[in-house]
Amino acid sequence: MPRLTDQEQQEIIRYIEADKLLPDKFRFLLFEDKREVELVWYGKSS
């Protein structure tokens, strides 16, 4: 996992203290989720 900068850590703490959801950018910094997602529906080509 990449190390968070001090600024990123402080920003995360502010979100948590304010009881707000973390922005998506932190999801990718905090969690190593390598799954790929694809939308599939009837009639979709490719």
PDBQT receptor file of N, H, CA, C and O in Angstrom, charges set to zero:
ATOM      1  N   MET A   1       0.851  -1.179   0.000  1.00  0.00    +0.000 N 
ATOM      2  CA  MET A   1       0.000   0.000   0.000  1.00  0.00    +0.000 C 
ATOM      3  C   MET A   1       0.893   1.236   0.000  1.00  0.00    +0.000 C 
ATOM      4  O   MET A   1       1.842   1.315   0.780  1.00  0.00    +0.000 OA
ATOM      5  N   PRO A   2       0.595   2.204  -0.870  1.00  0.00    +0.000 N 
ATOM      6  CA  PRO A   2       1.402   3.423  -0.884  1.00  0.00    +0.000 C 
ATOM      7  C   PRO A   2       1.220   4.200   0.413  1.00  0.00    +0.000 C 
ATOM      8  O   PRO A   2       0.142   4.218   1.006  1.00  0.00    +0.000 OA
ATOM      9  N   ARG A   3       2.280   4.824   0.825  1.00  0.00    +0.000 N 
ATOM     10  H   ARG A   3       3.156   4.810   0.343  1.00  0.00    +0.000 HD
ATOM     11  CA  ARG A   3       2.226   5.618   2.058  1.00  0.00    +0.000 C 
ATOM     12  C   ARG A   3       1.475   6.909   1.790  1.00  0.00    +0.000 C 
ATOM     13  O   ARG A   3       1.682   7.570   0.772  1.00  0.00    +0.000 OA
ATOM     14  N   LEU A   4       0.597   7.256   2.725  1.00  0.00    +0.000 N 
ATOM     15  H   LEU A   4       0.429   6.719   3.552  1.00  0.00    +0.000 HD
ATOM     16  CA  LEU A   4      -0.136   8.520   2.625  1.00  0.00    +0.000 C 
ATOM     17  C   LEU A   4       0.746   9.660   3.102  1.00  0.00    +0.000 C 
ATOM     18  O   LEU A   4       1.532   9.501   4.036  1.00  0.00    +0.000 OA
ATOM     19  N   THR A   5       0.614  10.803   2.461  1.00  0.00    +0.000 N 
ATOM     20  H   THR A   5      -0.024  10.933   1.702  1.00  0.00    +0.000 HD
ATOM     21  CA  THR A   5       1.343  11.983   2.917  1.00  0.00    +0.000 C 
ATOM     22  C   THR A   5       0.696  12.486   4.205  1.00  0.00    +0.000 C 
ATOM     23  O   THR A   5      -0.435  12.123   4.527  1.00  0.00    +0.000 OA
ATOM     24  N   ASP A   6       1.426  13.323   4.932  1.00  0.00    +0.000 N 
ATOM     25  H   ASP A   6       2.345  13.618   4.670  1.00  0.00    +0.000 HD
ATOM     26  CA  ASP A   6       0.867  13.914   6.151  1.00  0.00    +0.000 C 
ATOM     27  C   ASP A   6      -0.389  14.719   5.835  1.00  0.00    +0.000 C 
ATOM     28  O   ASP A   6      -1.350  14.712   6.605  1.00  0.00    +0.000 OA
ATOM     29  N   GLN A   7      -0.375  15.409   4.702  1.00  0.00    +0.000 N 
ATOM     30  H   GLN A   7       0.405  15.414   4.077  1.00  0.00    +0.000 HD
ATOM     31  CA  GLN A   7      -1.534  16.209   4.297  1.00  0.00    +0.000 C 
ATOM     32  C   GLN A   7      -2.744  15.311   4.032  1.00  0.00    +0.000 C 
ATOM     33  O   GLN A   7      -3.859  15.637   4.441  1.00  0.00    +0.000 OA
ATOM     34  N   GLU A   8      -2.530  14.189   3.351  1.00  0.00    +0.000 N 
ATOM     35  H   GLU A   8      -1.624  13.925   3.019  1.00  0.00    +0.000 HD
ATOM     36  CA  GLU A   8      -3.624  13.250   3.083  1.00  0.00    +0.000 C 
ATOM     37  C   GLU A   8      -4.173  12.666   4.383  1.00  0.00    +0.000 C 
ATOM     38  O   GLU A   8      -5.385  12.523   4.545  1.00  0.00    +0.000 OA
ATOM     39  N   GLN A   9      -3.282  12.333   5.300  1.00  0.00    +0.000 N 
ATOM     40  H   GLN A   9      -2.297  12.449   5.169  1.00  0.00    +0.000 HD
ATOM     41  CA  GLN A   9      -3.715  11.800   6.587  1.00  0.00    +0.000 C 
ATOM     42  C   GLN A   9      -4.573  12.816   7.338  1.00  0.00    +0.000 C 
ATOM     43  O   GLN A   9      -5.612  12.464   7.896  1.00  0.00    +0.000 OA
ATOM     44  N   GLN A  10      -4.140  14.068   7.351  1.00  0.00    +0.000 N 
ATOM     45  H   GLN A  10      -3.296  14.354   6.897  1.00  0.00    +0.000 HD
ATOM     46  CA  GLN A  10      -4.907  15.107   8.035  1.00  0.00    +0.000 C 
ATOM     47  C   GLN A  10      -6.264  15.331   7.380  1.00  0.00    +0.000 C 
ATOM     48  O   GLN A  10      -7.258  15.569   8.066  1.00  0.00    +0.000 OA
ATOM     49  N   GLU A  11      -6.304  15.255   6.062  1.00  0.00    +0.000 N 
ATOM     50  H   GLU A  11      -5.497  15.062   5.505  1.00  0.00    +0.000 HD
ATOM     51  CA  GLU A  11      -7.563  15.422   5.341  1.00  0.00    +0.000 C 
ATOM     52  C   GLU A  11      -8.538  14.299   5.685  1.00  0.00    +0.000 C 
ATOM     53  O   GLU A  11      -9.728  14.541   5.882  1.00  0.00    +0.000 OA
ATOM     54  N   ILE A  12      -8.030  13.077   5.756  1.00  0.00    +0.000 N 
ATOM     55  H   ILE A  12      -7.063  12.880   5.596  1.00  0.00    +0.000 HD
ATOM     56  CA  ILE A  12      -8.870  11.933   6.133  1.00  0.00    +0.000 C 
ATOM     57  C   ILE A  12      -9.401  12.122   7.553  1.00  0.00    +0.000 C 
ATOM     58  O   ILE A  12     -10.578  11.873   7.813  1.00  0.00    +0.000 OA
ATOM     59  N   ILE A  13      -8.556  12.551   8.451  1.00  0.00    +0.000 N 
ATOM     60  H   ILE A  13      -7.600  12.754   8.239  1.00  0.00    +0.000 HD
ATOM     61  CA  ILE A  13      -8.980  12.790   9.831  1.00  0.00    +0.000 C 
ATOM     62  C   ILE A  13     -10.084  13.838   9.888  1.00  0.00    +0.000 C 
ATOM     63  O   ILE A  13     -11.045  13.680  10.641  1.00  0.00    +0.000 OA
ATOM     64  N   ARG A  14      -9.958  14.913   9.098  1.00  0.00    +0.000 N 
ATOM     65  H   ARG A  14      -9.178  15.041   8.486  1.00  0.00    +0.000 HD
ATOM     66  CA  ARG A  14     -10.996  15.959   9.084  1.00  0.00    +0.000 C 
ATOM     67  C   ARG A  14     -12.331  15.401   8.609  1.00  0.00    +0.000 C 
ATOM     68  O   ARG A  14     -13.374  15.731   9.173  1.00  0.00    +0.000 OA
ATOM     69  N   TYR A  15     -12.310  14.562   7.584  1.00  0.00    +0.000 N 
ATOM     70  H   TYR A  15     -11.463  14.294   7.126  1.00  0.00    +0.000 HD
ATOM     71  CA  TYR A  15     -13.552  13.951   7.101  1.00  0.00    +0.000 C 
ATOM     72  C   TYR A  15     -14.177  13.072   8.184  1.00  0.00    +0.000 C 
ATOM     73  O   TYR A  15     -15.387  13.119   8.407  1.00  0.00    +0.000 OA
ATOM     74  N   ILE A  16     -13.359  12.283   8.844  1.00  0.00    +0.000 N 
ATOM     75  H   ILE A  16     -12.376  12.245   8.663  1.00  0.00    +0.000 HD
ATOM     76  CA  ILE A  16     -13.867  11.390   9.884  1.00  0.00    +0.000 C 
ATOM     77  C   ILE A  16     -14.435  12.197  11.049  1.00  0.00    +0.000 C 
ATOM     78  O   ILE A  16     -15.517  11.890  11.550  1.00  0.00    +0.000 OA
ATOM     79  N   GLU A  17     -13.710  13.221  11.479  1.00  0.00    +0.000 N 
ATOM     80  H   GLU A  17     -12.831  13.470  11.073  1.00  0.00    +0.000 HD
ATOM     81  CA  GLU A  17     -14.189  14.042  12.605  1.00  0.00    +0.000 C 
ATOM     82  C   GLU A  17     -15.483  14.770  12.266  1.00  0.00    +0.000 C 
ATOM     83  O   GLU A  17     -16.311  15.011  13.144  1.00  0.00    +0.000 OA
ATOM     84  N   ALA A  18     -15.657  15.119  10.998  1.00  0.00    +0.000 N 
ATOM     85  H   ALA A  18     -14.984  14.923  10.284  1.00  0.00    +0.000 HD
ATOM     86  CA  ALA A  18     -16.877  15.806  10.563  1.00  0.00    +0.000 C 
ATOM     87  C   ALA A  18     -17.992  14.806  10.247  1.00  0.00    +0.000 C 
ATOM     88  O   ALA A  18     -19.083  15.207   9.840  1.00  0.00    +0.000 OA
ATOM     89  N   ASP A  19     -17.727  13.506  10.430  1.00  0.00    +0.000 N 
ATOM     90  H   ASP A  19     -16.842  13.181  10.761  1.00  0.00    +0.000 HD
ATOM     91  CA  ASP A  19     -18.702  12.446  10.150  1.00  0.00    +0.000 C 
ATOM     92  C   ASP A  19     -19.190  12.504   8.703  1.00  0.00    +0.000 C 
ATOM     93  O   ASP A  19     -20.377  12.338   8.421  1.00  0.00    +0.000 OA
ATOM     94  N   LYS A  20     -18.234  12.747   7.789  1.00  0.00    +0.000 N 
ATOM     95  H   LYS A  20     -17.270  12.882   8.018  1.00  0.00    +0.000 HD
ATOM     96  CA  LYS A  20     -18.540  12.804   6.357  1.00  0.00    +0.000 C 
ATOM     97  C   LYS A  20     -17.937  11.598   5.663  1.00  0.00    +0.000 C 
ATOM     98  O   LYS A  20     -16.970  11.009   6.144  1.00  0.00    +0.000 OA
ATOM     99  N   LEU A  21     -18.520  11.235   4.522  1.00  0.00    +0.000 N 
ATOM    100  H   LEU A  21     -19.306  11.714   4.131  1.00  0.00    +0.000 HD
ATOM    101  CA  LEU A  21     -17.978  10.148   3.713  1.00  0.00    +0.000 C 
ATOM    102  C   LEU A  21     -16.655  10.570   3.091  1.00  0.00    +0.000 C 
ATOM    103  O   LEU A  21     -16.468  11.730   2.722  1.00  0.00    +0.000 OA
ATOM    104  N   LEU A  22     -15.745   9.615   2.980  1.00  0.00    +0.000 N 
ATOM    105  H   LEU A  22     -15.898   8.673   3.279  1.00  0.00    +0.000 HD
ATOM    106  CA  LEU A  22     -14.474   9.910   2.330  1.00  0.00    +0.000 C 
ATOM    107  C   LEU A  22     -14.662   9.966   0.820  1.00  0.00    +0.000 C 
ATOM    108  O   LEU A  22     -15.409   9.162   0.262  1.00  0.00    +0.000 OA
ATOM    109  N   PRO A  23     -13.995  10.905   0.149  1.00  0.00    +0.000 N 
ATOM    110  CA  PRO A  23     -14.044  10.947  -1.315  1.00  0.00    +0.000 C 
ATOM    111  C   PRO A  23     -13.417   9.678  -1.908  1.00  0.00    +0.000 C 
ATOM    112  O   PRO A  23     -12.595   9.018  -1.272  1.00  0.00    +0.000 OA
ATOM    113  N   ASP A  24     -13.821   9.357  -3.128  1.00  0.00    +0.000 N 
ATOM    114  H   ASP A  24     -14.489   9.893  -3.645  1.00  0.00    +0.000 HD
ATOM    115  CA  ASP A  24     -13.324   8.149  -3.797  1.00  0.00    +0.000 C 
ATOM    116  C   ASP A  24     -11.807   8.100  -3.903  1.00  0.00    +0.000 C 
ATOM    117  O   ASP A  24     -11.223   7.016  -3.880  1.00  0.00    +0.000 OA
ATOM    118  N   LYS A  25     -11.159   9.255  -4.018  1.00  0.00    +0.000 N 
ATOM    119  H   LYS A  25     -11.632  10.136  -4.037  1.00  0.00    +0.000 HD
ATOM    120  CA  LYS A  25      -9.699   9.230  -4.170  1.00  0.00    +0.000 C 
ATOM    121  C   LYS A  25      -9.026   8.522  -2.998  1.00  0.00    +0.000 C 
ATOM    122  O   LYS A  25      -7.976   7.904  -3.170  1.00  0.00    +0.000 OA
ATOM    123  N   PHE A  26      -9.616   8.607  -1.816  1.00  0.00    +0.000 N 
ATOM    124  H   PHE A  26     -10.469   9.110  -1.676  1.00  0.00    +0.000 HD
ATOM    125  CA  PHE A  26      -9.030   7.941  -0.661  1.00  0.00    +0.000 C 
ATOM    126  C   PHE A  26      -9.317   6.446  -0.669  1.00  0.00    +0.000 C 
ATOM    127  O   PHE A  26      -8.531   5.663  -0.136  1.00  0.00    +0.000 OA
ATOM    128  N   ARG A  27     -10.421   6.046  -1.262  1.00  0.00    +0.000 N 
ATOM    129  H   ARG A  27     -11.060   6.682  -1.695  1.00  0.00    +0.000 HD
ATOM    130  CA  ARG A  27     -10.722   4.620  -1.353  1.00  0.00    +0.000 C 
ATOM    131  C   ARG A  27      -9.588   3.906  -2.089  1.00  0.00    +0.000 C 
ATOM    132  O   ARG A  27      -9.150   2.832  -1.678  1.00  0.00    +0.000 OA
ATOM    133  N   PHE A  28      -9.125   4.508  -3.169  1.00  0.00    +0.000 N 
ATOM    134  H   PHE A  28      -9.482   5.380  -3.503  1.00  0.00    +0.000 HD
ATOM    135  CA  PHE A  28      -8.063   3.885  -3.953  1.00  0.00    +0.000 C 
ATOM    136  C   PHE A  28      -6.708   3.978  -3.262  1.00  0.00    +0.000 C 
ATOM    137  O   PHE A  28      -5.838   3.134  -3.482  1.00  0.00    +0.000 OA
ATOM    138  N   LEU A  29      -6.524   4.998  -2.429  1.00  0.00    +0.000 N 
ATOM    139  H   LEU A  29      -7.230   5.683  -2.251  1.00  0.00    +0.000 HD
ATOM    140  CA  LEU A  29      -5.269   5.105  -1.691  1.00  0.00    +0.000 C 
ATOM    141  C   LEU A  29      -5.226   4.160  -0.494  1.00  0.00    +0.000 C 
ATOM    142  O   LEU A  29      -4.163   3.657  -0.131  1.00  0.00    +0.000 OA
ATOM    143  N   LEU A  30      -6.390   3.920   0.118  1.00  0.00    +0.000 N 
ATOM    144  H   LEU A  30      -7.254   4.329  -0.176  1.00  0.00    +0.000 HD
ATOM    145  CA  LEU A  30      -6.433   3.128   1.337  1.00  0.00    +0.000 C 
ATOM    146  C   LEU A  30      -6.603   1.635   1.101  1.00  0.00    +0.000 C 
ATOM    147  O   LEU A  30      -6.089   0.822   1.870  1.00  0.00    +0.000 OA
ATOM    148  N   PHE A  31      -7.314   1.270   0.050  1.00  0.00    +0.000 N 
ATOM    149  H   PHE A  31      -7.731   1.930  -0.575  1.00  0.00    +0.000 HD
ATOM    150  CA  PHE A  31      -7.652  -0.129  -0.156  1.00  0.00    +0.000 C 
ATOM    151  C   PHE A  31      -7.137  -0.614  -1.503  1.00  0.00    +0.000 C 
ATOM    152  O   PHE A  31      -7.294   0.057  -2.523  1.00  0.00    +0.000 OA
ATOM    153  N   GLU A  32      -6.534  -1.766  -1.490  1.00  0.00    +0.000 N 
ATOM    154  H   GLU A  32      -6.407  -2.311  -0.662  1.00  0.00    +0.000 HD
ATOM    155  CA  GLU A  32      -6.011  -2.355  -2.714  1.00  0.00    +0.000 C 
ATOM    156  C   GLU A  32      -7.067  -3.273  -3.311  1.00  0.00    +0.000 C 
ATOM    157  O   GLU A  32      -7.042  -4.482  -3.082  1.00  0.00    +0.000 OA
ATOM    158  N   ASP A  33      -7.974  -2.718  -4.056  1.00  0.00    +0.000 N 
ATOM    159  H   ASP A  33      -7.995  -1.736  -4.241  1.00  0.00    +0.000 HD
ATOM    160  CA  ASP A  33      -9.023  -3.510  -4.692  1.00  0.00    +0.000 C 
ATOM    161  C   ASP A  33      -8.737  -3.534  -6.183  1.00  0.00    +0.000 C 
ATOM    162  O   ASP A  33      -8.973  -2.556  -6.892  1.00  0.00    +0.000 OA
ATOM    163  N   LYS A  34      -8.236  -4.642  -6.636  1.00  0.00    +0.000 N 
ATOM    164  H   LYS A  34      -8.044  -5.436  -6.060  1.00  0.00    +0.000 HD
ATOM    165  CA  LYS A  34      -7.815  -4.749  -8.021  1.00  0.00    +0.000 C 
ATOM    166  C   LYS A  34      -8.894  -5.343  -8.920  1.00  0.00    +0.000 C 
ATOM    167  O   LYS A  34      -8.640  -5.607 -10.095  1.00  0.00    +0.000 OA
ATOM    168  N   ARG A  35     -10.102  -5.558  -8.380  1.00  0.00    +0.000 N 
ATOM    169  H   ARG A  35     -10.308  -5.344  -7.426  1.00  0.00    +0.000 HD
ATOM    170  CA  ARG A  35     -11.168  -6.138  -9.188  1.00  0.00    +0.000 C 
ATOM    171  C   ARG A  35     -11.570  -5.179 -10.307  1.00  0.00    +0.000 C 
ATOM    172  O   ARG A  35     -11.607  -3.962 -10.126  1.00  0.00    +0.000 OA
ATOM    173  N   GLU A  36     -11.863  -5.752 -11.446  1.00  0.00    +0.000 N 
ATOM    174  H   GLU A  36     -11.833  -6.740 -11.593  1.00  0.00    +0.000 HD
ATOM    175  CA  GLU A  36     -12.355  -4.954 -12.561  1.00  0.00    +0.000 C 
ATOM    176  C   GLU A  36     -13.870  -5.062 -12.603  1.00  0.00    +0.000 C 
ATOM    177  O   GLU A  36     -14.435  -6.115 -12.304  1.00  0.00    +0.000 OA
ATOM    178  N   VAL A  37     -14.517  -3.982 -12.972  1.00  0.00    +0.000 N 
ATOM    179  H   VAL A  37     -14.058  -3.128 -13.214  1.00  0.00    +0.000 HD
ATOM    180  CA  VAL A  37     -15.976  -3.943 -13.013  1.00  0.00    +0.000 C 
ATOM    181  C   VAL A  37     -16.404  -3.651 -14.437  1.00  0.00    +0.000 C 
ATOM    182  O   VAL A  37     -15.821  -2.802 -15.112  1.00  0.00    +0.000 OA
ATOM    183  N   GLU A  38     -17.433  -4.365 -14.889  1.00  0.00    +0.000 N 
ATOM    184  H   GLU A  38     -17.906  -5.055 -14.341  1.00  0.00    +0.000 HD
ATOM    185  CA  GLU A  38     -17.958  -4.145 -16.230  1.00  0.00    +0.000 C 
ATOM    186  C   GLU A  38     -19.479  -4.212 -16.171  1.00  0.00    +0.000 C 
ATOM    187  O   GLU A  38     -20.041  -5.108 -15.540  1.00  0.00    +0.000 OA
ATOM    188  N   LEU A  39     -20.134  -3.277 -16.818  1.00  0.00    +0.000 N 
ATOM    189  H   LEU A  39     -19.677  -2.549 -17.330  1.00  0.00    +0.000 HD
ATOM    190  CA  LEU A  39     -21.584  -3.318 -16.933  1.00  0.00    +0.000 C 
ATOM    191  C   LEU A  39     -21.956  -4.154 -18.149  1.00  0.00    +0.000 C 
ATOM    192  O   LEU A  39     -21.436  -3.950 -19.245  1.00  0.00    +0.000 OA
ATOM    193  N   VAL A  40     -22.863  -5.094 -17.935  1.00  0.00    +0.000 N 
ATOM    194  H   VAL A  40     -23.286  -5.260 -17.044  1.00  0.00    +0.000 HD
ATOM    195  CA  VAL A  40     -23.291  -5.985 -19.007  1.00  0.00    +0.000 C 
ATOM    196  C   VAL A  40     -24.817  -5.995 -19.032  1.00  0.00    +0.000 C 
ATOM    197  O   VAL A  40     -25.460  -6.126 -17.990  1.00  0.00    +0.000 OA
ATOM    198  N   TRP A  41     -25.389  -5.856 -20.220  1.00  0.00    +0.000 N 
ATOM    199  H   TRP A  41     -24.867  -5.750 -21.066  1.00  0.00    +0.000 HD
ATOM    200  CA  TRP A  41     -26.839  -5.919 -20.358  1.00  0.00    +0.000 C 
ATOM    201  C   TRP A  41     -27.186  -6.553 -21.690  1.00  0.00    +0.000 C 
ATOM    202  O   TRP A  41     -26.362  -6.614 -22.603  1.00  0.00    +0.000 OA
ATOM    203  N   TYR A  42     -28.409  -7.018 -21.782  1.00  0.00    +0.000 N 
ATOM    204  H   TYR A  42     -29.078  -6.968 -21.041  1.00  0.00    +0.000 HD
ATOM    205  CA  TYR A  42     -28.879  -7.685 -22.982  1.00  0.00    +0.000 C 
ATOM    206  C   TYR A  42     -28.787  -6.719 -24.158  1.00  0.00    +0.000 C 
ATOM    207  O   TYR A  42     -29.257  -5.585 -24.069  1.00  0.00    +0.000 OA
ATOM    208  N   GLY A  43     -28.200  -7.151 -25.227  1.00  0.00    +0.000 N 
ATOM    209  H   GLY A  43     -27.818  -8.073 -25.300  1.00  0.00    +0.000 HD
ATOM    210  CA  GLY A  43     -28.073  -6.318 -26.418  1.00  0.00    +0.000 C 
ATOM    211  C   GLY A  43     -26.797  -5.500 -26.472  1.00  0.00    +0.000 C 
ATOM    212  O   GLY A  43     -26.532  -4.838 -27.476  1.00  0.00    +0.000 OA
ATOM    213  N   LYS A  44     -26.010  -5.531 -25.424  1.00  0.00    +0.000 N 
ATOM    214  H   LYS A  44     -26.225  -6.069 -24.609  1.00  0.00    +0.000 HD
ATOM    215  CA  LYS A  44     -24.748  -4.783 -25.418  1.00  0.00    +0.000 C 
ATOM    216  C   LYS A  44     -23.760  -5.488 -26.340  1.00  0.00    +0.000 C 
ATOM    217  O   LYS A  44     -23.615  -6.710 -26.290  1.00  0.00    +0.000 OA
ATOM    218  N   SER A  45     -23.087  -4.716 -27.177  1.00  0.00    +0.000 N 
ATOM    219  H   SER A  45     -23.204  -3.724 -27.217  1.00  0.00    +0.000 HD
ATOM    220  CA  SER A  45     -22.048  -5.307 -28.013  1.00  0.00    +0.000 C 
ATOM    221  C   SER A  45     -20.690  -4.840 -27.490  1.00  0.00    +0.000 C 
ATOM    222  O   SER A  45     -20.487  -3.653 -27.236  1.00  0.00    +0.000 OA
ATOM    223  N   SER A  46     -19.783  -5.767 -27.336  1.00  0.00    +0.000 N 
ATOM    224  H   SER A  46     -19.948  -6.732 -27.542  1.00  0.00    +0.000 HD
ATOM    225  CA  SER A  46     -18.432  -5.569 -26.785  1.00  0.00    +0.000 C 
ATOM    226  C   SER A  46     -18.461  -5.305 -25.343  1.00  0.00    +0.000 C 
ATOM    227  O   SER A  46     -17.412  -5.116 -24.728  1.00  0.00    +0.000 OA
TER     228      SER A  46
